[in-house]
Amino acid sequence: MRRLDLTGTSTIRLGKQGSLSAWLLTVALLVVCLLPACAVTGAPSRLGDYVGREAMREGMAVPPLPERGRRAGLVLIADATAPEAAPVLPDEALRQMAEQLQEQFSQVLPVTIEKIVAAEGIRTGGDAAQFRELGKQHGLDYLVVVVVSGIEQEYPITVFLGWVTHAQPGLRRDNWSLVEVALVDVQNGQVLLHAEGQAWATLDRPTAPGINQWYPVVWRRPLDPNWRWWPPTYEGAPHTLRIIAIHEAVKRLMLNLQEVKRQSGLAVVEK
C-alpha cells in the first residue's frame, strides 16, 4: 500500500476560485490518504505451493474412505514466503494452535487424527508426493495439511485522544490472515478436499508508547467494527493482532470446511 505523498514540490496556481479550489483539493487529498487498503483483497493462497496446484483442481472425483485404516496426522506449516508476509507466530503459539486444530478437525473430518507431525523436509514448490513420503514415515493413511499465512501493511495515521481534542501521529497496521487445510491420501497423494478461512484485523497505535490508555487497540474491521481488544503491552501489540486475525480465520475455516465436506460427498464405506 502506498500513501499519497503531500510533500512534493509541485505548484498549483489558483484563479478567482482559488480559496475554494484549495480547500476542495485539500479535502480530496485527505480523503485519499485516509482510505483503507482497499486495493488489497486478502492474503494470497499458499496451499497449492505445497500440495501442488494440479492436486487442488476442482471437479476431481473423491473416492469413499474405508471404514478402517483411517489413521491421520496433522501437519502445520507456517508460511512467510509471500510478498509483505506477516511474521510467523512463535513456536509455542504454533504448538497450541496445532493442538486446537487437531481437536476441531477430528469433529469434522472422517479420519482419526492420532498425532501432530513436524513438517520436516516440506518445502514450497513441491507437490503432494512430499506428503506421501512424510505420511509413510509415520505409518499414517492420511495427512491433514494446514498452511497458516498472512500479509501485513503499516502506514501513518492520526490517532485522536480525548475524542477529537488532541491528535497524535500514529500507525495503523492491517493484517490479513489465511488458514488453509487439505486432506491428503498418503497412498496416492490425492487431495480429497480443501478449504480455507480468511480474516482481517487492524491495529491502531500512537508512534510512541504510553500516551493514552485507549491505545494500542485492535479492531476486527470491517465485519465487526464495534469489537475491539486492548493488547497488554505496546511492544507485543503486533503479536496480539496476528493472534486475533488467525483466530477469526480458523472460525471461518471450520464453517467453510463443513460446507466443502458436504458438497464433496466425502463418505465412509462400511465393510
Sequence and secondary structure as in RCSB ss.txt:
>XXXX:A:sequence
MRRLDLTGTSTIRLGKQGSLSAWLLTVALLVVCLLPACAVTGAPSRLGDYVGREAMREGMAVPPLPERGRRAGLV
LIADATAPEAAPVLPDEALRQMAEQLQEQFSQVLPVTIEKIVAAEGIRTGGDAAQFRELGKQHGLDYLVVVVVSG
IEQEYPITVFLGWVTHAQPGLRRDNWSLVEVALVDVQNGQVLLHAEGQAWATLDRPTAPGINQWYPVVWRRPLDP
NWRWWPPTYEGAPHTLRIIAIHEAVKRLMLNLQEVKRQSGLAVVEK
>XXXX:A:secstr
     S         TTHHHHHHHHHHHHHHHHH   TT       THHHH TGGG TT     EESS  EEEEE
EEE   STTB     HHHHHHHHHHHHHHHHTTSSSEEEEEE  TT  TT  THHHHHHHHHTT SEEEEEEEEE
EEEEEEEEEEETTTTEEEEEEEEEEEEEEEEEEEETTT  EEEEEEEEEEEEEEEESSTTS TT SEEEETTTEE
EEEE  S STTHHHHHHHHHHHHHHHHHHHHHHHHHHHHT  EE  
